[in-house]
Amino acid sequence: MIKLSKYNLVNFSNSFLKHYGVDSFHETIPELDEVLKGHKKIVFMLFDGMGKAIIKRHLSEDSFIRKNYSFTIQSTFPPTTAAATTAVLTGRYPIETGWTAWSAYFKELDKNVILFLNVDYNTDEKLETKPVREILKYESICDLINKKDPSNNAFLMQRYPIQFDGPKELDDSYEKLTNAIKGVEKCFIYYYFDSPDKEMHEFGVDAPVVNKMCNDIDKFVERMVEENPDTLFITYADHGQVNVKYFDICDYPKLTSMLRRPVCGEKRSTQFFVKPEYLAEFKKMFLELYGNHFELLSKQEMLDQKIFGEGKPHPLFDDMLGDYIAISKDEYTLVASGQFKRLEYLKGTHAGFTEDEMLIDVSVYNK
């Protein structure tokens, strides 16, 4: 399994299950297990994209979040929101949930589907079939914690429009979280805010708007913590981001002619479905063109190296895997312009295998 740190988001999530007496699926984090002891009100706050490198880039050493740093973990692979937040919400790896990337191949539909949106990845067509969220349905850790004891009052609070009645901005988040915490003896809240990820996608990781958002988040966290001393707060991220450059594989028609269907997955961890007669030739040509910037793994190597984690594979997992996956080792990112109706060239993104994308700092407050 791809590894930069001893523990990851799945271990992080399983510590919460253990704290509430729910059978954990995987190893927990001893340091977090110890922190959680005795706490009845817990809020763990995920700021999308705000990984270790982003925090150090935009927050000073005396910022509230950095002063309360506790330990570092890593994301899932690929380090992307669909895979990583699902890992947190379930305590299971992408291999177990089927939430492996932004998009995945569904054999029954013979389409690459954007998992969050139920949209064809290549054509932007809204699918009229059963929603992917139903096909890949899971039981969240909040469900499991409440099943163990409903008085635990465990629930999700996610930024609008991900959750229709969720908070829209940080001020709104302050009000909704404060109202949820006050006047209750116990609560367990998963809070999700999709910044600074969305600003970094649009403007890049160094943009002033990203710096402002990170510092606004720092002030928001400080306010929440100081006004609720009876509550344990934990901040973390799902992944980091890097500024990127692009290669277009459609510049090489010979290479794309070897594919039996369009690419899917992520631009920095791209799945290729190759015609059987070209498997060896595709690998040779790809490595000649892009081998300095990407690691190319075969399907068997993906399975042997357990890059999508451990556990019982989801029934659809094997079909989701291409014959090869190309994993970015630096700033370069792959696109296939001829295979998409609409193609976004984001300034910042994630899902490759660099420390800036994979490593996540966890900060703990009121412990």
C-alpha positions as CSV (number, residue, x, y, z in Angstrom):
1,M,0.0,0.0,0.0
2,I,1.3,3.5,-0.9
3,K,2.7,4.9,2.3
4,L,4.4,8.1,3.5
5,S,3.1,8.1,7.1
6,K,2.4,5.3,9.6
7,Y,-1.3,6.2,9.9
8,N,-3.9,7.4,7.4
9,L,-7.5,8.7,7.2
10,V,-8.9,5.2,7.6
11,N,-7.0,4.7,10.9
12,F,-8.1,8.2,12.0
13,S,-11.8,7.3,11.4
14,N,-11.6,4.0,13.1
15,S,-10.4,5.7,16.3
16,F,-13.8,7.4,16.6
17,L,-15.5,4.0,16.2
18,K,-13.4,2.5,18.9
19,H,-14.1,5.5,21.2
20,Y,-17.8,4.9,20.9
21,G,-17.6,1.1,21.4
22,V,-18.2,0.2,17.8
23,D,-16.2,-2.6,16.4
24,S,-13.5,-1.0,14.3
25,F,-12.7,-2.2,10.7
26,H,-9.0,-1.4,10.8
27,E,-6.2,-0.3,13.1
28,T,-6.7,2.9,15.1
29,I,-4.3,5.7,16.0
30,P,-3.1,5.2,19.6
31,E,-2.4,8.9,20.1
32,L,-5.9,9.8,19.0
33,D,-7.4,7.0,21.0
34,E,-5.8,8.6,24.1
35,V,-7.0,12.1,23.2
36,L,-10.6,11.0,22.8
37,K,-10.9,9.4,26.3
38,G,-13.5,11.0,28.5
39,H,-14.9,13.4,25.9
40,K,-18.6,13.4,25.3
41,K,-18.8,16.3,22.8
42,I,-16.6,16.0,19.7
43,V,-16.5,18.0,16.5
44,F,-14.0,16.9,13.8
45,M,-13.7,19.5,11.1
46,L,-12.5,18.7,7.6
47,F,-11.3,21.6,5.5
48,D,-11.0,20.3,1.9
49,G,-7.5,20.5,0.4
50,M,-5.9,22.1,3.5
51,G,-3.2,19.5,3.8
52,K,0.1,19.8,5.6
53,A,1.9,21.8,2.9
54,I,-1.0,24.2,2.4
55,I,-1.1,25.0,6.1
56,K,2.6,25.7,6.3
57,R,2.4,27.8,3.1
58,H,-0.4,30.0,4.3
59,L,-0.5,30.0,8.1
60,S,2.2,31.5,10.3
61,E,3.9,29.4,13.1
62,D,1.8,31.3,15.7
63,S,-1.5,30.7,14.0
64,F,-4.1,28.9,16.1
65,I,-4.2,25.7,13.9
66,R,-0.4,25.3,13.8
67,K,0.0,26.0,17.6
68,N,-2.3,23.1,18.2
69,Y,-0.7,20.7,15.8
70,S,-0.8,17.1,17.2
71,F,0.4,14.6,14.5
72,T,0.6,13.9,10.8
73,I,-1.3,11.3,8.8
74,Q,-1.7,10.6,5.1
75,S,-4.6,10.6,2.8
76,T,-6.0,7.5,1.0
77,F,-4.8,6.8,-2.5
78,P,-5.6,8.5,-4.6
79,P,-5.6,11.7,-2.4
80,T,-8.9,13.0,-3.8
81,T,-12.2,14.1,-2.1
82,A,-14.4,11.2,-3.4
83,A,-12.0,8.6,-2.1
84,A,-10.7,10.3,1.0
85,T,-14.0,11.7,2.5
86,T,-15.7,8.4,1.9
87,A,-12.8,6.7,3.8
88,V,-13.4,9.1,6.7
89,L,-17.1,8.6,6.6
90,T,-16.9,4.8,6.5
91,G,-13.7,3.8,8.2
92,R,-12.9,1.7,5.1
93,Y,-10.5,1.9,2.2
94,P,-11.4,2.7,-1.4
95,I,-11.0,-0.9,-2.3
96,E,-13.8,-1.7,0.2
97,T,-16.2,1.1,-0.7
98,G,-15.8,1.4,-4.4
99,W,-15.2,5.1,-4.1
100,T,-11.9,5.1,-5.8
101,A,-11.7,8.4,-7.6
102,W,-13.6,11.4,-9.0
103,S,-14.8,9.1,-11.8
104,A,-14.9,5.3,-12.2
105,Y,-15.9,2.8,-14.8
106,F,-19.2,1.0,-14.4
107,K,-19.3,-2.2,-16.5
108,E,-23.1,-2.5,-16.3
109,L,-23.5,1.0,-17.8
110,D,-20.3,0.8,-20.0
111,K,-19.6,4.4,-18.9
112,N,-17.1,6.4,-16.9
113,V,-19.2,8.0,-14.2
114,I,-18.5,11.0,-12.0
115,L,-19.4,9.5,-8.6
116,F,-20.6,12.6,-6.8
117,L,-22.7,13.9,-9.7
118,N,-24.0,10.7,-11.5
119,V,-22.8,12.3,-14.7
120,D,-21.0,10.7,-17.7
121,Y,-17.3,11.7,-17.2
122,N,-16.7,12.1,-20.9
123,T,-19.9,13.5,-22.3
124,D,-21.3,15.5,-19.3
125,E,-24.6,13.6,-19.9
126,K,-26.8,13.3,-16.7
127,L,-27.4,9.6,-16.2
128,E,-31.0,8.5,-15.8
129,T,-30.0,5.2,-14.2
130,K,-29.9,4.4,-10.5
131,P,-27.7,7.0,-8.8
132,V,-24.2,5.9,-8.1
133,R,-24.7,7.0,-4.4
134,E,-27.3,4.2,-4.3
135,I,-25.1,1.7,-6.1
136,L,-22.1,2.5,-3.8
137,K,-24.3,3.1,-0.8
138,Y,-22.6,2.8,2.6
139,E,-23.2,3.1,6.3
140,S,-21.4,6.1,7.8
141,I,-19.6,6.1,11.1
142,C,-22.3,8.4,12.4
143,D,-24.9,5.8,11.6
144,L,-22.8,3.1,13.3
145,I,-22.2,5.3,16.4
146,N,-25.9,6.2,16.7
147,K,-26.9,2.5,16.2
148,K,-24.7,1.7,19.2
149,D,-26.3,4.4,21.3
150,P,-28.7,7.0,19.9
151,S,-27.9,9.4,22.7
152,N,-24.5,9.9,21.1
153,N,-26.2,12.4,18.8
154,A,-23.9,11.8,15.9
155,F,-24.5,13.6,12.6
156,L,-23.0,15.2,9.5
157,M,-22.9,18.9,8.8
158,Q,-21.6,19.6,5.3
159,R,-21.4,22.9,3.4
160,Y,-24.3,23.7,1.0
161,P,-25.1,22.5,-1.6
162,I,-23.5,19.2,-0.6
163,Q,-26.0,19.2,2.2
164,F,-29.1,21.2,1.3
165,D,-29.6,22.6,4.8
166,G,-25.8,22.9,5.5
167,P,-24.0,26.1,6.2
168,K,-23.0,28.3,3.3
169,E,-20.0,30.2,4.7
170,L,-17.9,30.3,7.9
171,D,-20.2,32.7,9.7
172,D,-23.1,30.5,9.0
173,S,-21.0,27.5,10.1
174,Y,-20.4,29.2,13.4
175,E,-24.1,29.7,14.1
176,K,-25.1,26.2,13.0
177,L,-22.3,24.4,14.9
178,T,-22.8,26.6,18.1
179,N,-26.5,25.8,18.1
180,A,-25.8,22.1,17.7
181,I,-23.3,22.0,20.5
182,K,-25.0,24.2,23.1
183,G,-27.5,22.6,25.4
184,V,-26.7,19.0,24.7
185,E,-24.7,16.6,26.9
186,K,-23.3,14.5,24.1
187,C,-22.7,15.0,20.4
188,F,-20.4,13.8,17.6
189,I,-20.3,16.0,14.5
190,Y,-18.6,15.5,11.2
191,Y,-18.2,19.0,9.8
192,Y,-17.1,19.4,6.1
193,F,-16.2,22.7,4.4
194,D,-15.1,22.5,0.7
195,S,-12.5,25.4,1.0
196,P,-9.7,26.1,0.4
197,D,-9.9,23.3,-2.2
198,K,-12.2,25.1,-4.6
199,E,-10.2,28.3,-4.5
200,M,-6.9,26.4,-5.2
201,H,-8.5,24.6,-8.2
202,E,-9.4,27.9,-9.8
203,F,-6.5,30.2,-8.8
204,G,-3.6,27.9,-7.8
205,V,-2.2,27.1,-4.4
206,D,-0.3,30.4,-3.9
207,A,-3.1,32.7,-4.7
208,P,-4.0,35.6,-2.3
209,V,-7.6,34.3,-2.1
210,V,-6.3,31.0,-0.8
211,N,-4.2,32.7,1.8
212,K,-7.2,34.7,2.9
213,M,-9.4,31.7,3.1
214,C,-6.9,29.7,5.2
215,N,-6.5,32.5,7.6
216,D,-10.3,33.0,7.8
217,I,-10.5,29.3,8.6
218,D,-7.9,29.7,11.3
219,K,-9.9,32.5,13.0
220,F,-13.1,30.6,12.7
221,V,-11.6,27.5,14.4
222,E,-10.1,29.7,17.2
223,R,-13.5,31.3,17.8
224,M,-15.3,27.9,17.9
225,V,-12.8,26.4,20.2
226,E,-12.6,29.3,22.7
227,E,-16.4,29.7,22.9
228,N,-17.0,26.0,23.5
229,P,-14.4,24.8,26.1
230,D,-16.4,21.7,26.9
231,T,-16.0,20.4,23.3
232,L,-13.1,18.5,21.8
233,F,-12.4,19.9,18.3
234,I,-10.1,18.3,15.8
235,T,-9.1,19.8,12.4
236,Y,-7.7,17.9,9.5
237,A,-8.0,17.7,5.7
238,D,-8.7,15.0,3.1
239,H,-5.6,15.8,1.0
240,G,-3.4,18.7,-0.2
241,Q,-2.9,20.3,-3.6
242,V,-0.2,21.3,-6.0
243,N,0.1,23.7,-8.9
244,V,0.1,21.6,-12.1
245,K,1.2,21.5,-15.7
246,Y,-0.5,19.4,-18.4
247,F,0.4,16.7,-21.0
248,D,-2.3,15.9,-23.6
249,I,-2.1,12.2,-24.6
250,C,-4.1,13.0,-27.6
251,D,-1.0,14.7,-29.1
252,Y,0.0,11.1,-29.8
253,P,-2.8,9.4,-31.8
254,K,-0.8,6.1,-31.9
255,L,-0.9,5.9,-28.1
256,T,-4.6,6.7,-27.8
257,S,-5.5,4.3,-30.7
258,M,-4.4,1.5,-28.4
259,L,-7.1,2.3,-25.9
260,R,-10.4,0.3,-25.9
261,R,-12.3,3.0,-24.1
262,P,-11.8,6.6,-22.7
263,V,-9.6,7.2,-19.7
264,C,-11.1,7.7,-16.3
265,G,-10.2,8.1,-12.6
266,E,-8.2,11.2,-12.0
267,K,-5.9,13.4,-14.2
268,R,-3.0,12.7,-11.8
269,S,-3.8,9.0,-11.3
270,T,-5.3,8.0,-14.7
271,Q,-6.8,4.6,-15.5
272,F,-6.1,3.3,-19.0
273,F,-8.2,0.5,-20.6
274,V,-6.0,-1.0,-23.3
275,K,-6.8,-3.3,-26.2
276,P,-5.3,-6.7,-25.2
277,E,-3.0,-6.9,-28.3
278,Y,-1.4,-3.6,-27.3
279,L,-0.7,-4.1,-23.6
280,A,3.1,-4.4,-24.0
281,E,3.4,-1.7,-26.7
282,F,1.3,0.7,-24.7
283,K,3.5,0.4,-21.7
284,K,6.6,0.8,-23.7
285,M,5.4,3.9,-25.5
286,F,3.9,5.5,-22.4
287,L,7.1,5.2,-20.4
288,E,9.1,6.6,-23.3
289,L,6.9,9.6,-23.4
290,Y,6.0,10.2,-19.8
291,G,8.1,7.8,-17.7
292,N,10.1,10.7,-16.1
293,H,6.9,12.1,-14.6
294,F,4.6,9.2,-14.0
295,E,4.7,5.8,-12.5
296,L,2.8,3.2,-14.5
297,L,1.4,0.2,-12.7
298,S,-0.4,-2.7,-14.3
299,K,-3.7,-4.0,-12.9
300,Q,-1.9,-6.8,-11.1
301,E,0.6,-4.4,-9.7
302,M,-2.2,-2.3,-8.4
303,L,-3.7,-5.3,-6.6
304,D,-0.3,-6.7,-5.4
305,Q,0.8,-3.3,-4.0
306,K,-2.6,-2.6,-2.4
307,I,-2.6,1.0,-3.5
308,F,-6.3,1.3,-2.9
309,G,-6.0,-0.1,0.6
310,E,-6.8,-3.4,2.4
311,G,-9.9,-5.4,3.1
312,K,-12.6,-7.2,1.2
313,P,-13.0,-5.6,-2.3
314,H,-16.3,-4.1,-3.2
315,P,-18.1,-6.3,-5.7
316,L,-17.6,-3.7,-8.5
317,F,-14.0,-2.9,-7.6
318,D,-12.3,-5.2,-10.0
319,D,-14.2,-3.9,-13.0
320,M,-13.3,-0.3,-12.1
321,L,-9.6,-0.9,-12.5
322,G,-8.0,-0.3,-15.9
323,D,-5.2,-2.3,-17.4
324,Y,-2.8,0.4,-16.2
325,I,-2.8,3.4,-13.9
326,A,-0.4,6.4,-14.4
327,I,0.4,8.1,-11.1
328,S,2.0,11.5,-11.1
329,K,5.3,11.9,-9.3
330,D,5.6,15.7,-9.8
331,E,3.6,18.7,-11.1
332,Y,2.7,17.0,-14.4
333,T,-0.9,16.0,-15.1
334,L,-2.6,14.0,-17.9
335,V,-5.5,15.0,-20.0
336,A,-7.1,13.4,-23.1
337,S,-8.6,16.4,-24.9
338,G,-10.2,14.3,-27.7
339,Q,-12.2,12.1,-25.2
340,F,-14.1,14.8,-23.4
341,K,-16.9,17.2,-24.3
342,R,-15.6,19.7,-21.8
343,L,-12.2,19.7,-20.2
344,E,-11.1,21.8,-17.3
345,Y,-7.5,22.9,-17.0
346,L,-7.4,23.6,-13.3
347,K,-4.5,25.6,-11.9
348,G,-4.2,23.5,-8.8
349,T,-5.3,19.9,-8.2
350,H,-4.5,16.6,-6.5
351,A,-4.6,12.8,-6.7
352,G,-1.0,12.2,-7.5
353,F,1.7,10.7,-5.2
354,T,3.6,13.7,-3.8
355,E,4.0,14.6,-0.2
356,D,2.2,17.9,-0.7
357,E,-0.9,16.0,-1.9
358,M,-0.7,13.0,0.6
359,L,0.3,14.4,4.0
360,I,-2.3,15.8,6.4
361,D,-1.7,17.6,9.7
362,V,-4.1,17.0,12.5
363,S,-4.6,19.6,15.2
364,V,-6.5,19.0,18.5
365,Y,-8.1,21.6,20.8
366,N,-9.6,21.5,24.3
367,K,-8.0,18.2,25.0
